[in-house]
Amino acid sequence: MASILVVDDELSMREFLKILLEKEGYRVTTAAEGKSALALAEKTPFDLMISDIRMPGMSGLELLARLKQLQTDIGVIMITAFASPDDAVAAMKNGAFDYITKPFNVDEIKNVVRAALKKRPQAEHCIPCGFPEIIGQSSEMMKIFELIAKIAPTPANVLIYGESGTGKELVAKAIHNRSRVATNPFVPITCSAIPESLLESELFGHVKGSFTGAIADKAGLFQQADRGTAFLDEIGELTPIIQTKLLRVLQEREFMPVGSTKTRQVNVRIIAATNRILEQEIISGKFREDLYYRLAVVPIRVPPLRERIGDVPLLVDHFLKKYSTLLGKEVQTISSYGMEVLMQYDFPGNVRELENIIERGVALESSNIILPESLILSLHRQEKNKPTTAGAHSQANAPLFVAAADENELFEQGLEEILQRVEKEMILHALAKADHSKMRAADLLKLSFRSLRYKTKKHGLD
């Protein structure tokens, strides 16, 4: 049971908060002014203090500073009837968790108290996990931690799959760092970031004179990672020829550099990652089935952030500390309203997007606390291909709803109905153009295969 100290010179406010919080299951102690509160805190440590700012004698801000000297890890919520940006900045600078203006509603104070109390055990929870590379304490992440602990000491190859931005490389590093070859190299390569003509050389190396520009022998990824771990990100981008050569590395533990006639032995653990559904790639003939089973000895799915939204406060705290230091700012926390905005967002870009949002928020914020107006969320994505203005627009280049209805009809149907119709027409058009291959249609529509599968089912197109 969490213990809370309520400090306010108004008896009615003390009684109100005491009754409210005790109904929530907390143990509540009250004080009418700062000196009494300090005396109580010296005798008994509290998990949280809720204090008014403007009180006779010792102010709430002075109480906050002195209390933090006594108990550095205590959560503090400041309340006041006189909203002042200077007070908010001073409170956050001295270590307050949040700042609330009277009058506040019951749900608001409950949510802020829960968030403040949750912040302390969250920070401590990840220490015994032993995974400083990965931030998370949700049940989904705990399962991944358990799996990493089991497989890391083995030489088994691992396939990590999940959406872009979920932290697949961090999982790969965690596996390597707990393996028997942790002191040996961890060599990453992003398969899609290297031109197809150079990828073979990057993976397997080349000998001098093997092609124009090969002025010296070069060690490839597998030679660099010998006796260590090779991390192949976006493995689904490999061409059939490279897939065949990779399979040989997995089966025979040997490879041949570009331009060489001699094979080289290698002892390397391979961890691969992909944001594609490789089973579908196998069906469409884009990925070798035998290679898939060699890679996916142990498959690990990293969930998108929207499936572990409870980890957002912990991630926010981590990124705040990181970018406050990097950018030379004193932004220490995020307001409860700002956190609420993030908790209701679905993060299409996952953890990478959240990190970007917090970095931008720290850069834009001029106070010590990130407010909602400093959070810029990507609620929609702009179209990559905009119609040109040259010449007359043909019906093929016009938006589908313009070709389908006049202006009056559009407004009679409403935006939602029109958008659903446009979506359905675009999917039908893409399927027809892709010879009814959902994989190719998804590429045309710039969607993941899963998204297209969901939308075809929604529109009854299966």
C-alpha positions as CSV (number, residue, x, y, z in Angstrom):
1,M,0.0,0.0,0.0
2,A,1.5,3.3,-1.1
3,S,1.8,6.1,1.6
4,I,0.9,9.7,0.6
5,L,1.6,12.9,2.4
6,V,-1.0,15.7,1.7
7,V,0.1,19.2,2.6
8,D,-2.4,22.1,2.3
9,D,-3.3,25.0,4.6
10,E,-7.0,24.6,3.7
11,L,-8.7,22.0,5.9
12,S,-11.4,21.3,3.3
13,M,-8.7,20.5,0.6
14,R,-6.8,18.2,3.0
15,E,-10.0,16.3,4.0
16,F,-11.1,16.1,0.4
17,L,-7.8,14.5,-0.8
18,K,-7.6,12.3,2.2
19,I,-11.1,10.8,1.6
20,L,-10.5,10.5,-2.1
21,L,-7.1,8.8,-1.9
22,E,-8.1,6.4,1.0
23,K,-11.0,5.2,-1.1
24,E,-8.4,4.4,-3.8
25,G,-6.5,2.2,-1.3
26,Y,-3.7,4.5,-0.3
27,R,-2.4,5.3,3.2
28,V,-2.8,9.1,3.7
29,T,-1.2,11.5,6.2
30,T,-2.0,15.2,6.2
31,A,-0.2,18.3,7.3
32,A,-1.4,22.0,7.4
33,E,2.0,23.6,6.6
34,G,5.5,22.9,5.5
35,K,7.3,22.6,8.8
36,S,4.9,19.9,10.1
37,A,5.2,18.1,6.8
38,L,9.0,18.0,7.1
39,A,8.8,16.7,10.7
40,L,6.5,13.9,9.5
41,A,8.9,13.1,6.6
42,E,11.9,12.9,8.9
43,K,10.2,10.2,10.9
44,T,8.5,8.2,8.2
45,P,9.4,7.9,4.5
46,F,6.5,8.5,2.1
47,D,6.0,7.3,-1.5
48,L,4.4,10.5,-2.7
49,M,3.7,14.1,-1.5
50,I,0.9,16.3,-2.8
51,S,1.5,19.9,-1.7
52,D,-0.1,23.3,-2.3
53,I,2.4,25.8,-3.5
54,R,1.2,29.0,-1.8
55,M,1.0,28.4,1.9
56,P,1.8,30.7,4.9
57,G,5.3,30.3,6.3
58,M,7.2,27.7,4.2
59,S,6.0,27.7,0.6
60,G,5.4,24.5,-1.3
61,L,8.4,25.1,-3.5
62,E,10.7,25.4,-0.4
63,L,9.1,22.3,1.1
64,L,9.8,20.5,-2.2
65,A,13.4,21.4,-2.2
66,R,14.0,20.5,1.5
67,L,12.0,17.2,1.2
68,K,14.1,16.1,-1.8
69,Q,17.2,16.5,0.4
70,L,15.6,14.1,2.9
71,Q,14.2,11.6,0.3
72,T,15.5,11.9,-3.2
73,D,13.2,9.3,-4.7
74,I,9.9,10.6,-3.4
75,G,7.3,11.5,-6.0
76,V,5.9,15.1,-5.6
77,I,2.8,16.6,-7.1
78,M,2.3,20.4,-6.7
79,I,-1.1,22.0,-6.7
80,T,-2.2,25.6,-6.8
81,A,-5.2,27.9,-7.4
82,F,-2.9,30.5,-9.0
83,A,-1.6,29.2,-12.3
84,S,1.9,30.5,-12.9
85,P,4.4,29.3,-15.6
86,D,7.3,30.4,-13.3
87,D,6.0,28.2,-10.5
88,A,5.6,25.2,-12.8
89,V,9.2,25.6,-14.1
90,A,10.5,26.0,-10.5
91,A,8.6,22.9,-9.3
92,M,9.8,20.7,-12.1
93,K,13.4,22.0,-11.8
94,N,13.3,21.0,-8.1
95,G,12.1,17.5,-9.0
96,A,8.3,17.6,-8.9
97,F,6.6,14.9,-11.0
98,D,3.7,17.1,-12.1
99,Y,2.0,20.5,-11.5
100,I,-1.8,20.7,-11.3
101,T,-4.0,23.8,-11.3
102,K,-7.1,24.1,-9.1
103,P,-9.9,23.3,-9.7
104,F,-9.2,19.8,-10.8
105,N,-11.6,16.9,-11.3
106,V,-11.5,13.6,-9.4
107,D,-10.3,11.5,-12.4
108,E,-7.5,13.9,-13.1
109,I,-5.9,13.7,-9.6
110,K,-6.4,9.9,-9.5
111,N,-4.6,9.5,-12.9
112,V,-1.7,11.8,-11.9
113,V,-1.2,10.0,-8.5
114,R,-1.2,6.6,-10.2
115,A,1.3,7.9,-12.8
116,A,3.6,9.4,-10.1
117,L,3.6,6.2,-8.0
118,K,4.1,4.0,-11.0
119,K,7.2,6.0,-12.1
120,R,9.3,4.8,-9.1
121,P,8.9,1.0,-9.4
122,Q,9.1,1.2,-13.2
123,A,12.6,2.6,-13.1
124,E,13.7,-0.1,-10.6
125,H,12.0,-3.0,-12.4
126,C,14.3,-3.3,-15.3
127,I,17.5,-3.5,-13.2
128,P,17.0,-7.2,-12.1
129,C,16.0,-8.1,-15.7
130,G,19.6,-7.5,-16.7
131,F,18.6,-6.0,-20.1
132,P,19.8,-2.4,-20.1
133,E,19.8,-2.4,-24.0
134,I,16.0,-2.9,-24.0
135,I,13.5,-0.6,-22.2
136,G,10.3,-2.4,-21.2
137,Q,8.5,-4.2,-18.4
138,S,5.2,-5.2,-20.1
139,S,4.2,-8.8,-20.1
140,E,5.1,-9.0,-23.9
141,M,8.6,-7.7,-23.2
142,M,9.1,-10.0,-20.2
143,K,8.4,-13.0,-22.4
144,I,11.1,-11.8,-24.8
145,F,13.6,-11.3,-21.9
146,E,12.9,-14.9,-20.8
147,L,13.5,-16.2,-24.3
148,I,16.7,-14.2,-24.7
149,A,18.0,-15.6,-21.5
150,K,17.3,-19.2,-22.7
151,I,18.7,-19.0,-26.2
152,A,21.6,-16.6,-25.8
153,P,24.1,-19.2,-24.4
154,T,23.3,-21.6,-27.3
155,P,24.7,-21.3,-30.9
156,A,21.2,-21.4,-32.4
157,N,20.5,-19.0,-35.3
158,V,17.7,-16.5,-34.5
159,L,15.1,-14.8,-36.7
160,I,13.7,-11.6,-35.2
161,Y,10.6,-10.2,-36.9
162,G,8.4,-7.2,-36.3
163,E,7.5,-3.8,-37.7
164,S,10.0,-1.2,-38.4
165,G,11.1,0.8,-35.4
166,T,10.3,-1.9,-32.8
167,G,13.9,-2.4,-31.7
168,K,14.9,-5.7,-33.4
169,E,18.6,-4.8,-33.5
170,L,18.5,-4.1,-29.7
171,V,17.2,-7.6,-29.2
172,A,20.0,-9.0,-31.4
173,K,22.6,-7.1,-29.3
174,A,21.1,-8.4,-26.1
175,I,21.4,-12.0,-27.4
176,H,25.0,-11.5,-28.4
177,N,25.9,-9.8,-25.1
178,R,24.7,-12.8,-23.2
179,S,26.2,-15.4,-25.5
180,R,29.4,-17.4,-25.1
181,V,31.0,-15.2,-27.8
182,A,30.1,-11.8,-26.2
183,T,33.7,-10.7,-26.2
184,N,34.0,-11.4,-29.9
185,P,32.6,-9.1,-32.7
186,F,29.0,-8.2,-33.3
187,V,28.8,-7.1,-36.9
188,P,25.6,-5.6,-38.2
189,I,24.6,-5.0,-41.8
190,T,21.3,-3.7,-43.3
191,C,20.7,-5.6,-46.5
192,S,18.4,-3.0,-48.0
193,A,20.9,-0.2,-47.5
194,I,23.5,-1.6,-49.8
195,P,23.1,-1.7,-53.7
196,E,22.5,-5.2,-55.0
197,S,25.7,-5.0,-57.0
198,L,27.8,-4.4,-53.9
199,L,25.9,-6.6,-51.4
200,E,27.7,-9.8,-52.2
201,S,31.1,-8.1,-51.7
202,E,29.9,-6.6,-48.4
203,L,28.8,-10.0,-47.1
204,F,31.5,-12.3,-48.4
205,G,34.4,-9.9,-49.2
206,H,36.4,-9.8,-52.5
207,V,39.9,-10.3,-53.8
208,K,42.0,-7.7,-55.5
209,G,41.1,-7.2,-59.1
210,S,37.9,-9.1,-59.0
211,F,36.0,-6.1,-60.4
212,T,36.6,-2.5,-61.3
213,G,37.6,-0.6,-58.2
214,A,38.7,-3.7,-56.2
215,I,42.2,-2.3,-55.6
216,A,42.9,-4.6,-52.6
217,D,41.5,-7.6,-50.8
218,K,38.5,-6.8,-48.6
219,A,37.1,-8.8,-45.7
220,G,33.4,-9.2,-45.8
221,L,30.8,-9.3,-43.0
222,F,31.2,-13.0,-42.3
223,Q,35.0,-12.8,-42.1
224,Q,34.8,-9.8,-39.7
225,A,32.2,-11.6,-37.5
226,D,34.2,-14.9,-37.4
227,R,33.8,-16.5,-33.9
228,G,31.2,-13.8,-33.1
229,T,27.7,-12.8,-34.3
230,A,26.6,-11.5,-37.7
231,F,23.4,-9.5,-37.7
232,L,21.6,-9.4,-41.0
233,D,18.8,-6.8,-40.8
234,E,16.0,-6.7,-43.5
235,I,16.9,-10.3,-44.6
236,G,13.9,-10.4,-46.8
237,E,15.6,-8.0,-49.2
238,L,18.2,-10.6,-50.3
239,T,18.3,-11.6,-53.9
240,P,17.9,-15.3,-54.8
241,I,21.6,-15.6,-55.6
242,I,22.7,-14.1,-52.3
243,Q,20.2,-16.4,-50.5
244,T,21.8,-19.4,-52.1
245,K,25.3,-18.3,-50.9
246,L,24.0,-17.5,-47.4
247,L,22.5,-21.0,-47.2
248,R,25.9,-22.4,-47.9
249,V,27.4,-20.4,-45.0
250,L,24.7,-21.9,-42.8
251,Q,25.1,-25.5,-44.0
252,E,28.8,-25.8,-44.7
253,R,30.2,-23.1,-42.5
254,E,32.2,-21.8,-45.5
255,F,32.0,-19.1,-48.2
256,M,33.9,-17.9,-51.2
257,P,34.9,-14.2,-51.6
258,V,34.0,-12.5,-54.9
259,G,36.6,-13.2,-57.5
260,S,38.2,-16.0,-55.4
261,T,38.5,-19.7,-56.3
262,K,39.1,-20.8,-52.7
263,T,36.6,-21.3,-50.0
264,R,37.1,-20.0,-46.5
265,Q,35.9,-21.5,-43.3
266,V,33.9,-19.5,-40.8
267,N,32.4,-20.0,-37.4
268,V,29.7,-17.4,-36.9
269,R,26.3,-17.2,-35.3
270,I,23.7,-15.5,-37.5
271,I,20.9,-13.4,-36.2
272,A,18.5,-12.2,-38.9
273,A,15.7,-9.6,-38.7
274,T,12.8,-8.7,-41.0
275,N,9.7,-6.6,-41.1
276,R,8.2,-8.8,-43.8
277,I,6.1,-11.9,-43.4
278,L,8.7,-14.4,-44.8
279,E,6.1,-17.2,-45.0
280,Q,4.2,-15.2,-47.6
281,E,7.5,-14.5,-49.4
282,I,8.1,-18.2,-49.6
283,I,4.7,-18.8,-51.1
284,S,5.3,-16.1,-53.7
285,G,8.7,-17.6,-54.5
286,K,10.7,-14.6,-53.3
287,F,12.4,-16.4,-50.4
288,R,13.9,-19.8,-50.1
289,E,12.1,-22.2,-47.7
290,D,15.2,-24.1,-46.8
291,L,17.0,-20.8,-45.9
292,Y,14.0,-19.7,-43.8
293,Y,14.2,-22.8,-41.6
294,R,17.9,-22.5,-41.2
295,L,17.5,-18.9,-40.0
296,A,14.4,-19.3,-37.9
297,V,15.7,-22.0,-35.5
298,V,14.4,-19.7,-32.8
299,P,11.9,-17.1,-34.0
300,I,11.3,-14.0,-31.9
301,R,8.5,-11.5,-32.5
302,V,9.0,-8.0,-31.2
303,P,5.6,-6.5,-30.6
304,P,4.7,-3.0,-32.0
305,L,4.6,-0.2,-29.4
306,R,0.8,0.0,-29.6
307,E,0.6,-3.6,-28.2
308,R,2.7,-2.6,-25.2
309,I,1.5,0.9,-24.6
310,G,2.2,0.5,-20.8
311,D,5.9,0.7,-21.6
312,V,5.5,4.3,-23.0
313,P,6.1,6.1,-19.6
314,L,9.3,4.1,-19.1
315,L,10.5,4.8,-22.6
316,V,9.6,8.5,-22.3
317,D,11.7,8.8,-19.1
318,H,14.6,7.1,-20.8
319,F,14.5,9.3,-23.8
320,L,14.1,12.5,-21.7
321,K,17.3,11.7,-19.8
322,K,19.1,10.9,-23.0
323,Y,18.2,14.0,-25.0
324,S,18.3,16.4,-22.1
325,T,21.9,15.4,-21.7
326,L,22.7,15.4,-25.5
327,L,21.0,18.7,-26.2
328,G,22.2,20.4,-23.0
329,K,18.6,21.1,-21.7
330,E,17.1,20.7,-18.3
331,V,13.9,19.1,-19.3
332,Q,13.2,16.6,-16.6
333,T,9.7,15.3,-17.1
334,I,6.6,15.5,-19.2
335,S,3.2,16.8,-18.0
336,S,0.4,14.4,-17.2
337,Y,-1.6,15.9,-20.1
338,G,1.4,15.3,-22.5
339,M,1.7,11.7,-21.3
340,E,-2.0,11.2,-21.8
341,V,-1.6,12.4,-25.4
342,L,1.1,9.8,-25.9
343,M,-0.8,7.0,-24.2
344,Q,-3.7,7.5,-26.7
345,Y,-1.5,7.5,-29.8
346,D,-1.0,4.3,-31.8
347,F,2.7,5.0,-32.9
348,P,2.8,3.8,-36.5
349,G,6.6,4.3,-36.3
350,N,6.9,2.4,-33.0
351,V,9.7,3.1,-30.5
352,R,11.8,4.9,-33.1
353,E,8.9,7.4,-33.6
354,L,8.5,7.9,-29.8
355,E,12.2,8.6,-29.5
356,N,11.9,11.2,-32.3
357,I,8.9,12.8,-30.7
358,I,10.7,13.2,-27.3
359,E,13.9,14.4,-28.9
360,R,11.9,17.1,-30.8
361,G,10.0,17.9,-27.6
362,V,13.1,18.4,-25.6
363,A,14.6,20.6,-28.4
364,L,11.5,22.8,-28.7
365,E,10.7,23.1,-25.0
366,S,11.9,26.2,-23.2
367,S,10.8,25.2,-19.7
368,N,11.7,22.1,-17.6
369,I,8.7,20.1,-18.5
370,I,7.4,18.9,-21.9
371,L,3.9,20.3,-22.5
372,P,1.4,18.9,-25.0
373,E,2.1,21.7,-27.5
374,S,5.7,20.6,-27.8
375,L,4.6,17.1,-28.9
376,I,4.3,16.8,-32.7
377,L,2.7,13.6,-33.7
378,S,2.6,12.1,-37.2
379,L,-1.2,11.6,-37.3
380,H,-1.2,11.2,-41.0
381,R,1.3,10.7,-43.8
382,Q,1.5,12.9,-46.8
383,E,1.1,11.4,-50.2
384,K,4.5,10.8,-51.9
385,N,3.1,11.2,-55.4
386,K,1.2,14.5,-55.9
387,P,-0.5,15.2,-59.2
388,T,1.3,17.6,-61.6
389,T,-0.4,20.9,-62.6
390,A,0.9,20.7,-66.2
391,G,-1.9,20.2,-68.7
392,A,-5.4,19.0,-68.2
393,H,-6.1,16.3,-65.6
394,S,-7.3,13.1,-67.0
395,Q,-9.8,11.0,-65.1
396,A,-7.1,8.4,-64.5
397,N,-5.0,11.1,-62.6
398,A,-7.9,12.5,-60.7
399,P,-8.8,11.3,-57.2
400,L,-11.2,8.4,-57.4
401,F,-14.0,10.2,-55.5
402,V,-13.9,13.1,-58.0
403,A,-14.4,10.7,-60.9
404,A,-17.2,8.9,-59.0
405,A,-19.4,11.8,-57.8
406,D,-20.1,15.4,-58.2
407,E,-19.7,17.9,-55.3
408,N,-23.2,17.7,-54.0
409,E,-23.1,13.9,-53.9
410,L,-19.9,14.0,-52.0
411,F,-21.3,16.1,-49.2
412,E,-24.5,14.1,-49.0
413,Q,-22.5,10.9,-48.5
414,G,-20.1,12.3,-45.9
415,L,-16.3,12.0,-45.5
416,E,-16.2,8.6,-43.9
417,E,-18.3,6.8,-46.5
418,I,-16.3,8.5,-49.3
419,L,-13.0,7.4,-47.8
420,Q,-14.1,3.8,-47.4
421,R,-15.2,3.8,-51.0
422,V,-12.0,5.2,-52.2
423,E,-10.0,2.7,-50.2
424,K,-11.9,-0.2,-51.6
425,E,-11.6,1.1,-55.2
426,M,-7.8,1.6,-54.8
427,I,-7.4,-1.9,-53.4
428,L,-9.4,-3.4,-56.3
429,H,-7.3,-1.4,-58.8
430,A,-4.1,-2.6,-57.2
431,L,-5.1,-6.2,-57.0
432,A,-6.1,-6.1,-60.7
433,K,-2.8,-4.5,-61.6
434,A,-0.9,-7.1,-59.5
435,D,-2.7,-10.1,-61.1
436,H,-4.5,-10.6,-57.7
437,S,-1.2,-11.1,-55.9
438,K,-1.8,-9.5,-52.5
439,M,2.0,-9.2,-51.9
440,R,2.5,-7.2,-55.0
441,A,-0.7,-5.2,-54.4
442,A,0.6,-4.3,-50.9
443,D,3.8,-3.0,-52.5
444,L,1.8,-0.9,-54.9
445,L,-0.3,0.6,-52.2
446,K,2.8,1.2,-49.9
447,L,1.1,-1.1,-47.2
448,S,2.4,-4.0,-45.2
449,F,1.0,-7.4,-46.2
450,R,-0.9,-7.6,-42.9
451,S,-2.5,-4.2,-43.4
452,L,-3.7,-5.2,-46.9
453,R,-5.0,-8.5,-45.6
454,Y,-7.0,-6.7,-42.9
455,K,-8.4,-4.2,-45.4
456,T,-9.5,-6.8,-47.9
457,K,-11.3,-8.7,-45.2
458,K,-12.9,-5.5,-44.0
459,H,-14.2,-4.7,-47.5
460,G,-15.3,-8.3,-48.2
461,L,-12.7,-8.7,-51.0
462,D,-11.2,-12.1,-49.8
